[in-house]
Amino acid sequence: MGGLFYGLSVDLQAMRPALGATSVLFVLLAMNMLVGLAGGIGIGLGIAAADYAPTRRWHWSLLGGAVGGLLVGGLTELVGLDAFNLLLGRSPGNITGAAEGAFLGAAVGLAVWTARRRECSLAQSAAIGGLTTGLAGLLIPLLGGTLFAGSLDRLLTQFPDARFRLDAIGRLFGETGFGPVSRVATAGIEGLLFGVCLLAAMFFCWHGAVRAAGGAR
């Protein structure tokens, strides 16, 4: 969903004939899918591990999500920066990493605990996840962090001759380029989509496990 949003929002006319619309869309889809998959795996494992805590308290779920997000975010940042230094001889600087991963993971952990405690429906679980992680996404750039779009923009500034730009997304939010409002807005959208999809997937896991346990009995 994030890849579709960015792929359909960028100014493709400015990139032709160097790049085609289909190529750009598939590249952004692949990048967003990999980032979302890695984040979902790390945070999901952290929250699942928290279920083995001696008590079912909110702070265990929050801590598990934060630790999972921190580890995946830190590893992604380390590998990404090293890869750019090795292949291109330069680093994009501050990109999404451990702090952002921990912050989003804690938000997901809190949403999971709330949804399970209230025995929410699918729609309610997804809404809680979207609200919690959407707010976390909005706060991340305000606190000096960055998510996918912000990291991509910082990477592009290292290559002034690159035809791919996020200025068209900035114009959607009334800016001439990809400015601070765009960073905050896109981070909020990324957080919202991540939380909605992850909590919806977890809802099916919970209820599938409950039905399996009931059948076993």
GUVOTI-863899 format. One record per residue (C-alpha): x, y, z; residue number from 1; residue in one letter. Coordinates in nm, 3 decimals, decimal comma. Layout:
N
+---------+---------+---------+-----+------+
!      xx !      yy !      zz ! seq ! type !
+---------+---------+---------+-----+------+
!       X !       Y !       Z ! NUM !    A !
...
+---------+---------+---------+-----+------+
END
This chain:
217
+---------+---------+---------+-----+------+
!      xx !      yy !      zz ! seq ! type !
+---------+---------+---------+-----+------+
!   0,000 !   0,000 !   0,000 !   1 !    M !
!   0,284 !   0,238 !   0,080 !   2 !    G !
!   0,460 !   0,147 !  -0,243 !   3 !    G !
!   0,145 !   0,218 !  -0,442 !   4 !    L !
!   0,102 !   0,554 !  -0,268 !   5 !    F !
!   0,457 !   0,666 !  -0,346 !   6 !    Y !
!   0,470 !   0,507 !  -0,689 !   7 !    G !
!   0,154 !   0,681 !  -0,805 !   8 !    L !
!   0,242 !   1,015 !  -0,642 !   9 !    S !
!   0,588 !   1,088 !  -0,782 !  10 !    V !
!   0,637 !   1,305 !  -1,088 !  11 !    D !
!   0,700 !   1,045 !  -1,357 !  12 !    L !
!   0,711 !   1,302 !  -1,638 !  13 !    Q !
!   1,028 !   1,453 !  -1,492 !  14 !    A !
!   1,205 !   1,115 !  -1,509 !  15 !    M !
!   1,130 !   1,016 !  -1,867 !  16 !    R !
!   1,287 !   0,881 !  -2,078 !  17 !    P !
!   1,535 !   0,757 !  -1,819 !  18 !    A !
!   1,281 !   0,559 !  -1,621 !  19 !    L !
!   0,942 !   0,414 !  -1,700 !  20 !    G !
!   0,637 !   0,440 !  -1,480 !  21 !    A !
!   0,611 !   0,063 !  -1,443 !  22 !    T !
!   0,975 !   0,029 !  -1,336 !  23 !    S !
!   0,942 !   0,301 !  -1,074 !  24 !    V !
!   0,623 !   0,151 !  -0,936 !  25 !    L !
!   0,771 !  -0,198 !  -0,904 !  26 !    F !
!   1,090 !  -0,070 !  -0,741 !  27 !    V !
!   0,895 !   0,126 !  -0,480 !  28 !    L !
!   0,659 !  -0,168 !  -0,423 !  29 !    L !
!   0,954 !  -0,402 !  -0,366 !  30 !    A !
!   1,131 !  -0,161 !  -0,130 !  31 !    M !
!   0,819 !  -0,099 !   0,079 !  32 !    N !
!   0,735 !  -0,468 !   0,092 !  33 !    M !
!   1,085 !  -0,561 !   0,216 !  34 !    L !
!   1,088 !  -0,285 !   0,478 !  35 !    V !
!   0,737 !  -0,372 !   0,598 !  36 !    G !
!   0,812 !  -0,745 !   0,603 !  37 !    L !
!   1,131 !  -0,700 !   0,806 !  38 !    A !
!   0,959 !  -0,468 !   1,052 !  39 !    G !
!   0,657 !  -0,697 !   1,087 !  40 !    G !
!   0,874 !  -1,002 !   1,151 !  41 !    I !
!   1,088 !  -0,833 !   1,416 !  42 !    G !
!   0,804 !  -0,663 !   1,601 !  43 !    I !
!   0,578 !  -0,968 !   1,573 !  44 !    G !
!   0,845 !  -1,196 !   1,718 !  45 !    L !
!   0,909 !  -0,952 !   2,001 !  46 !    G !
!   0,540 !  -0,936 !   2,093 !  47 !    I !
!   0,504 !  -1,313 !   2,066 !  48 !    A !
!   0,802 !  -1,359 !   2,299 !  49 !    A !
!   0,636 !  -1,124 !   2,548 !  50 !    A !
!   0,354 !  -1,379 !   2,586 !  51 !    D !
!   0,599 !  -1,595 !   2,780 !  52 !    Y !
!   0,633 !  -1,329 !   3,050 !  53 !    A !
!   0,512 !  -1,439 !   3,395 !  54 !    P !
!   0,227 !  -1,186 !   3,389 !  55 !    T !
!   0,011 !  -1,050 !   3,106 !  56 !    R !
!   0,076 !  -0,682 !   3,169 !  57 !    R !
!   0,079 !  -0,405 !   2,912 !  58 !    W !
!   0,444 !  -0,322 !   2,961 !  59 !    H !
!   0,559 !  -0,668 !   2,849 !  60 !    W !
!   0,383 !  -0,637 !   2,514 !  61 !    S !
!   0,516 !  -0,284 !   2,471 !  62 !    L !
!   0,869 !  -0,393 !   2,564 !  63 !    L !
!   0,859 !  -0,695 !   2,334 !  64 !    G !
!   0,751 !  -0,485 !   2,036 !  65 !    G !
!   1,012 !  -0,219 !   2,115 !  66 !    A !
!   1,298 !  -0,471 !   2,140 !  67 !    V !
!   1,193 !  -0,645 !   1,819 !  68 !    G !
!   1,169 !  -0,315 !   1,632 !  69 !    G !
!   1,499 !  -0,194 !   1,777 !  70 !    L !
!   1,688 !  -0,504 !   1,664 !  71 !    L !
!   1,545 !  -0,508 !   1,312 !  72 !    V !
!   1,576 !  -0,131 !   1,269 !  73 !    G !
!   1,933 !  -0,129 !   1,395 !  74 !    G !
!   2,035 !  -0,419 !   1,173 !  75 !    L !
!   1,867 !  -0,264 !   0,868 !  76 !    T !
!   2,039 !   0,068 !   0,926 !  77 !    E !
!   2,378 !  -0,095 !   0,978 !  78 !    L !
!   2,353 !  -0,312 !   0,666 !  79 !    V !
!   2,207 !  -0,029 !   0,459 !  80 !    G !
!   2,476 !   0,226 !   0,550 !  81 !    L !
!   2,755 !  -0,027 !   0,502 !  82 !    D !
!   2,612 !  -0,133 !   0,166 !  83 !    A !
!   2,599 !   0,224 !   0,036 !  84 !    F !
!   2,951 !   0,297 !   0,160 !  85 !    N !
!   3,084 !  -0,020 !  -0,001 !  86 !    L !
!   2,905 !   0,009 !  -0,336 !  87 !    L !
!   2,882 !   0,385 !  -0,387 !  88 !    L !
!   3,148 !   0,529 !  -0,158 !  89 !    G !
!   2,904 !   0,751 !   0,028 !  90 !    R !
!   2,641 !   0,717 !   0,299 !  91 !    S !
!   2,291 !   0,871 !   0,298 !  92 !    P !
!   2,341 !   0,975 !   0,659 !  93 !    G !
!   2,055 !   0,950 !   0,904 !  94 !    N !
!   1,805 !   0,690 !   0,783 !  95 !    I !
!   1,543 !   0,480 !   0,957 !  96 !    T !
!   1,713 !   0,273 !   1,225 !  97 !    G !
!   1,699 !   0,136 !   1,577 !  98 !    A !
!   1,529 !   0,433 !   1,746 !  99 !    A !
!   1,248 !   0,453 !   1,490 ! 100 !    E !
!   1,203 !   0,076 !   1,497 ! 101 !    G !
!   1,179 !   0,071 !   1,876 ! 102 !    A !
!   0,928 !   0,358 !   1,877 ! 103 !    F !
!   0,701 !   0,194 !   1,621 ! 104 !    L !
!   0,741 !  -0,145 !   1,788 ! 105 !    G !
!   0,635 !  -0,006 !   2,124 ! 106 !    A !
!   0,328 !   0,152 !   1,960 ! 107 !    A !
!   0,232 !  -0,181 !   1,801 ! 108 !    V !
!   0,286 !  -0,361 !   2,132 ! 109 !    G !
!   0,054 !  -0,118 !   2,309 ! 110 !    L !
!  -0,208 !  -0,158 !   2,034 ! 111 !    A !
!  -0,187 !  -0,537 !   2,054 ! 112 !    V !
!  -0,233 !  -0,539 !   2,432 ! 113 !    W !
!  -0,530 !  -0,300 !   2,407 ! 114 !    T !
!  -0,701 !  -0,496 !   2,129 ! 115 !    A !
!  -0,658 !  -0,832 !   2,304 ! 116 !    R !
!  -0,765 !  -0,702 !   2,643 ! 117 !    R !
!  -1,083 !  -0,552 !   2,499 ! 118 !    R !
!  -1,145 !  -0,857 !   2,275 ! 119 !    E !
!  -1,186 !  -0,626 !   1,977 ! 120 !    C !
!  -1,327 !  -0,721 !   1,638 ! 121 !    S !
!  -1,120 !  -0,714 !   1,320 ! 122 !    L !
!  -1,223 !  -0,358 !   1,237 ! 123 !    A !
!  -1,164 !  -0,239 !   1,593 ! 124 !    Q !
!  -0,821 !  -0,406 !   1,612 ! 125 !    S !
!  -0,717 !  -0,250 !   1,282 ! 126 !    A !
!  -0,845 !   0,091 !   1,394 ! 127 !    A !
!  -0,653 !   0,074 !   1,722 ! 128 !    I !
!  -0,338 !  -0,031 !   1,539 ! 129 !    G !
!  -0,372 !   0,246 !   1,282 ! 130 !    G !
!  -0,440 !   0,514 !   1,543 ! 131 !    L !
!  -0,152 !   0,412 !   1,770 ! 132 !    T !
!   0,115 !   0,367 !   1,504 ! 133 !    T !
!  -0,016 !   0,660 !   1,302 ! 134 !    G !
!   0,043 !   0,889 !   1,600 ! 135 !    L !
!   0,385 !   0,730 !   1,652 ! 136 !    A !
!   0,467 !   0,794 !   1,287 ! 137 !    G !
!   0,371 !   1,159 !   1,319 ! 138 !    L !
!   0,590 !   1,199 !   1,627 ! 139 !    L !
!   0,902 !   1,034 !   1,482 ! 140 !    I !
!   1,005 !   1,318 !   1,244 ! 141 !    P !
!   0,903 !   1,577 !   1,503 ! 142 !    L !
!   1,153 !   1,415 !   1,740 ! 143 !    L !
!   1,430 !   1,414 !   1,479 ! 144 !    G !
!   1,377 !   1,067 !   1,331 ! 145 !    G !
!   1,277 !   0,955 !   0,985 ! 146 !    T !
!   1,080 !   0,677 !   0,818 ! 147 !    L !
!   1,082 !   0,541 !   0,463 ! 148 !    F !
!   1,002 !   0,853 !   0,259 ! 149 !    A !
!   1,230 !   1,072 !   0,468 ! 150 !    G !
!   1,515 !   0,820 !   0,435 ! 151 !    S !
!   1,460 !   0,800 !   0,059 ! 152 !    L !
!   1,467 !   1,179 !   0,027 ! 153 !    D !
!   1,794 !   1,201 !   0,223 ! 154 !    R !
!   1,941 !   0,935 !  -0,001 ! 155 !    L !
!   1,837 !   1,125 !  -0,314 ! 156 !    L !
!   2,004 !   1,444 !  -0,191 ! 157 !    T !
!   2,336 !   1,257 !  -0,209 ! 158 !    Q !
!   2,283 !   1,212 !  -0,582 ! 159 !    F !
!   2,188 !   1,550 !  -0,734 ! 160 !    P !
!   2,182 !   1,408 !  -1,088 ! 161 !    D !
!   1,917 !   1,150 !  -1,000 ! 162 !    A !
!   1,594 !   1,199 !  -1,195 ! 163 !    R !
!   1,377 !   1,047 !  -0,926 ! 164 !    F !
!   1,243 !   1,310 !  -0,685 ! 165 !    R !
!   0,971 !   1,332 !  -0,420 ! 166 !    L !
!   0,877 !   1,692 !  -0,501 ! 167 !    D !
!   0,540 !   1,583 !  -0,639 ! 168 !    A !
!   0,452 !   1,435 !  -0,300 ! 169 !    I !
!   0,553 !   1,764 !  -0,139 ! 170 !    G !
!   0,310 !   1,949 !  -0,366 ! 171 !    R !
!   0,029 !   1,731 !  -0,234 ! 172 !    L !
!   0,091 !   1,893 !   0,106 ! 173 !    F !
!   0,136 !   2,247 !  -0,026 ! 174 !    G !
!   0,517 !   2,253 !  -0,036 ! 175 !    E !
!   0,752 !   2,331 !  -0,324 ! 176 !    T !
!   0,971 !   2,032 !  -0,236 ! 177 !    G !
!   0,972 !   1,743 !   0,007 ! 178 !    F !
!   0,975 !   1,961 !   0,317 ! 179 !    G !
!   0,901 !   1,921 !   0,688 ! 180 !    P !
!   0,523 !   1,900 !   0,645 ! 181 !    V !
!   0,565 !   1,625 !   0,386 ! 182 !    S !
!   0,801 !   1,434 !   0,616 ! 183 !    R !
!   0,555 !   1,442 !   0,904 ! 184 !    V !
!   0,251 !   1,363 !   0,689 ! 185 !    A !
!   0,411 !   1,070 !   0,503 ! 186 !    T !
!   0,552 !   0,930 !   0,827 ! 187 !    A !
!   0,203 !   0,939 !   0,976 ! 188 !    G !
!   0,061 !   0,763 !   0,671 ! 189 !    I !
!   0,334 !   0,498 !   0,683 ! 190 !    E !
!   0,272 !   0,437 !   1,052 ! 191 !    G !
!  -0,104 !   0,418 !   1,003 ! 192 !    L !
!  -0,080 !   0,164 !   0,717 ! 193 !    L !
!   0,172 !  -0,045 !   0,909 ! 194 !    F !
!  -0,043 !  -0,059 !   1,221 ! 195 !    G !
!  -0,368 !  -0,132 !   1,037 ! 196 !    V !
!  -0,221 !  -0,419 !   0,836 ! 197 !    C !
!  -0,020 !  -0,570 !   1,121 ! 198 !    L !
!  -0,305 !  -0,565 !   1,373 ! 199 !    L !
!  -0,546 !  -0,707 !   1,114 ! 200 !    A !
!  -0,305 !  -0,994 !   1,044 ! 201 !    A !
!  -0,256 !  -1,058 !   1,415 ! 202 !    M !
!  -0,635 !  -1,066 !   1,463 ! 203 !    F !
!  -0,659 !  -1,365 !   1,230 ! 204 !    F !
!  -0,368 !  -1,532 !   1,411 ! 205 !    C !
!  -0,533 !  -1,490 !   1,753 ! 206 !    W !
!  -0,869 !  -1,622 !   1,643 ! 207 !    H !
!  -0,712 !  -1,904 !   1,444 ! 208 !    G !
!  -0,520 !  -2,012 !   1,754 ! 209 !    A !
!  -0,836 !  -1,992 !   1,967 ! 210 !    V !
!  -1,031 !  -2,205 !   1,722 ! 211 !    R !
!  -0,747 !  -2,457 !   1,702 ! 212 !    A !
!  -0,729 !  -2,481 !   2,080 ! 213 !    A !
!  -1,106 !  -2,527 !   2,100 ! 214 !    G !
!  -1,095 !  -2,805 !   1,842 ! 215 !    G !
!  -0,815 !  -2,980 !   2,026 ! 216 !    A !
!  -1,018 !  -2,981 !   2,344 ! 217 !    R !
+---------+---------+---------+-----+------+
END
